[in-house]
Amino acid sequence: MKTLALLRQATGLNLSRATVDRAVRQRMEALGVDDQQAYHAQLTQDELAALIELVVVPESWLFRDAQGFAVATAFAKARLAAGARLVRMLSIPCAGGEEPYSLAMALADAGVAPTAFAIDAIDLSAACIARAEAGIFGRNAFRGKDLSFRDRHFAPLGDDQYAIDAGLRRRVRFRQGNLLTSEIAAPRTYDVIFCRNLLIYFDAETTAAAIARLAVLLADDGVMLAGYAEVPSFTRNGFVPLPYRQAFALRKAAIPEGAQAPLWNRLPLPRSDEGSAPAPKPKATLARARPRAAAPAPVAPRPAAAPAVAPAVAPAVAPAIAPAIAALAPVADLAQARQLADQGRPAQAQAACRAVLAQQPDNAEAWFLLGLLAEGARPDEAEQHLRRCIYLQPDHYDALCHLALLAGQHGDTTAAAMLKARAARVWRRRNHTSKA
């Protein structure tokens, strides 16, 4: 089996050839190997693990998307008040421990006894697990405005390094594993599962398989916390959104017969206004598409069918933006890509977009245009690109509108309504700002 196929099989990620080739070059340089064929022919399990570390580049920070932790904490308290002795939670993937430690801190701050909760944290990367178990974080992990939790739960080590409280560290059990292939726990073990910003790097088939495994692990009345770009995928695979603002929380669609009123209907949390207003419809040209932070822009009509091309940016298995690709690509011009699209030359426009992404993998506009170019012929691929766009830029109005249209075409009215509502809020916010 070729190295690209081996890595895709081992990680489940939709890796591009450019990403794998870059990792192979790095490993060959590190080993002092010149013959690429010899390297591939003698690829051992240990060497495959080293390659995985290069294509899985997680980055996160403490209390990222904090409302999810508020929902998890409220649910845990309700579960304990209803008579449970222990609330079990899972963070997968856990990156360097930022998410599970944030959860442990949130529970402690809410007065939940340390013996009343247990958190399992799993990641594909052995390096991430080692870093998480150490429990030491630098300045980059503390990005929010309110850092009072650092004073409560961390001890300064000097040089902008902080060690988390040993008691909280003992409440999190870290281990290496793969959601798709590892034996994680018995069915319905977890009351709360965090699985955020992983599915955006999977194709449709792998996404469905991952959600099916998560559904088995989650209690029938449990809560799933996803990334905002992943909610539509969950709703197409047996989950229903919970109406808690900015938490991106979901539950299983099927409720067991005779079950008591679920706890998630009684949480003392602000409910969202999803569906309160329809999103304005996108307009119909691309050449004058807006810059990243400007007002809502016109959107292109669907181009003619274009051939599918594998993603050109290294994915990550944690809430992360992949780093810039080391290999230099030709000078890329997004304006030229838009012009090619408007001229009805989708293949050339796709190539131009991928040249941009080879140099700037976090360019939301390039992912947006790539999504538009795939929308007519390959809607699943288009959805992946558009979801990547709103992962990088959550208020991308045009991408939200097009994702809503795709969800509607799939018959997923719930996801379509949620996306339209998000787009409508972006529209109102920008118009209000421009008039102020």
Beta strands, then each sheet from edge to edge (+ up, - down):
strand 1: 87-91
strand 2: 117-123
strand 3: 136-137
strand 4: 154-158
strand 5: 161-164
strand 6: 172-176
strand 7: 190-195
strand 8: 218-226
strand 9: 239-241
strand 10: 249-252
sheet 1: 6+ 2+ 1+ 7+ 8+ 10- 9+
sheet 2: 3+ 5- 4+
end
